[in-house]
Amino acid sequence: MMNIEIANRLLQYRKRMGLSQEELAEKIGVSRQAVSKWERAEAAPDTDNLIELSKIYGVSLDEMLKGRPEAAPNNTAEDPPTAGNSDTDSTSEVFNAEDGVEKVHIGFDGIHVQDKNGTKVDVDRNGVFVEENGEQKVYTGTDGHIHKSPDIIEKENEHKRGSLWLKLPYPIVTVIAYILFGTLNVMGGWSYGWIIFLTIPLYYTLVKAILMRKVKVFCYPVLVAMVYLIIGFAFNWWHPGWVLFLTIPLFYWIVD
């Protein structure tokens, strides 16, 4: 195991160089998983790999391991302390907590959070970086702009498309449909066409269930009531049609 502060420095050095874990692993001659474990403080690189890392990152071993540059050989005790060697060193720890596999570090080097699923969020002077399973999802580039991985962009586009469906004036659609049913005497005309208004909550909760990927959001009881009314009016199956209502608790038990 390795100190989490060293792991965070290795992560920041790599990002500063603009290297992916795969590119760094190829330069050193190790697997991407090995690099990922170093940056998660799950394993430590051996001496040879540390030397290679220091060469690639252009920093000394002392700076990489201790978070500060090596002292100049001509420095004397009378020299005034520099910002890098002061008590408020940029890597000084302010808060550090570890609960199982959940880690939170807040210091002068930034804020670093890792959850139990391996997702990491780093906010520091270099920008914002988000990783999932060792892959960068969101990061601040050298141009200062926020960059996102293709799957994150696709999720955002999917959400935007879903938002358009939510903005659809579906109640107006049902009113128009009801007028058509009554005028053309379709589905029982005015007498039973009003059942279409029950599809309003069904429509919006279905869209939300798809967007949120949570089946429980769907308004299943309204669907049961609508089906019960349809088979009751159309086929006079009020009994045993009521059995449909017994599926409501079964539905929520299954989705839970």
Residue pairs with C-beta under 8 A, 6 or more apart in sequence:
1 41
1 42
1 43
1 44
2 38
2 41
2 42
2 43
2 44
3 41
4 41
4 96
4 98
4 103
4 105
4 112
5 67
5 91
5 93
5 105
5 107
5 109
6 41
6 44
6 64
6 65
7 38
7 39
7 40
7 41
8 39
8 105
8 109
8 112
8 122
9 64
9 67
9 91
9 109
10 38
10 39
10 53
10 64
11 39
11 120
11 122
11 129
12 109
12 122
12 124
12 126
13 53
13 57
13 59
13 64
14 21
14 24
14 35
14 39
14 57
15 126
15 129
15 139
16 57
16 126
17 56
17 57
18 142
19 27
19 56
20 136
21 32
21 35
21 36
21 39
21 134
21 135
22 32
24 35
24 56
25 31
25 32
25 34
25 35
27 52
27 56
28 35
28 49
28 52
28 53
28 56
30 49
32 134
33 134
34 43
34 45
35 134
36 134
37 43
38 44
38 45
40 114
40 118
40 120
41 103
45 53
50 61
50 64
50 65
51 61
53 64
54 60
54 61
54 64
57 64
59 69
60 69
60 70
62 68
62 69
62 70
63 69
63 70
67 89
67 90
67 91
67 109
68 84
68 85
68 89
68 91
69 84
71 85
83 90
84 90
88 108
89 108
90 108
90 109
91 107
91 108
91 109
92 107
92 108
92 109
93 105
93 107
94 106
94 107
94 108
95 104
95 105
95 106
95 107
96 104
96 105
96 106
96 107
97 103
97 104
97 105
98 104
100 116
101 114
101 115
101 116
102 114
102 115
102 116
103 112
103 113
103 114
104 112
104 113
104 114
105 111
105 112
105 113
106 112
109 124
110 122
110 123
110 124
110 125
111 121
111 122
111 123
111 124
112 120
112 121
112 122
112 123
112 124
113 120
113 121
113 122
114 120
114 121
117 132
118 132
118 133
118 134
119 130
119 131
119 132
119 133
120 129
120 130
120 131
121 128
121 129
121 130
122 128
122 129
122 130
123 129
126 140
127 139
127 140
127 141
127 144
127 146
128 138
128 139
128 140
128 146
129 136
129 138
129 139
129 140
130 136
130 137
130 138
130 139
131 137
135 149
136 149
137 148
137 149
137 151
137 152
138 146
138 147
138 148
138 149
138 152
139 146
139 147
140 146
140 147
141 147
148 156
158 211
159 211
162 207
162 210
162 211
165 207
166 204
166 207
166 208
170 199
170 200
170 203
170 204
171 200
174 196
174 197
174 199
174 200
177 193
177 196
178 193
178 194
178 196
178 197
180 186
181 187
181 188
181 189
181 190
181 193
181 196
182 189
182 190
182 193
186 193
187 193
187 195
187 196
188 233
192 229
192 233
195 226
195 229
195 230
195 233
198 222
198 225
198 226
198 229
199 226
201 219
201 222
202 218
202 219
202 222
202 223
202 226
205 217
205 218
205 219
206 218
208 217
209 215
209 216
209 217
209 218
215 255
216 252
216 255
216 256
220 248
220 251
220 252
221 248
224 244
224 245
224 247
224 248
227 244
228 241
228 242
228 244
228 245
231 237
231 241
232 238
232 241
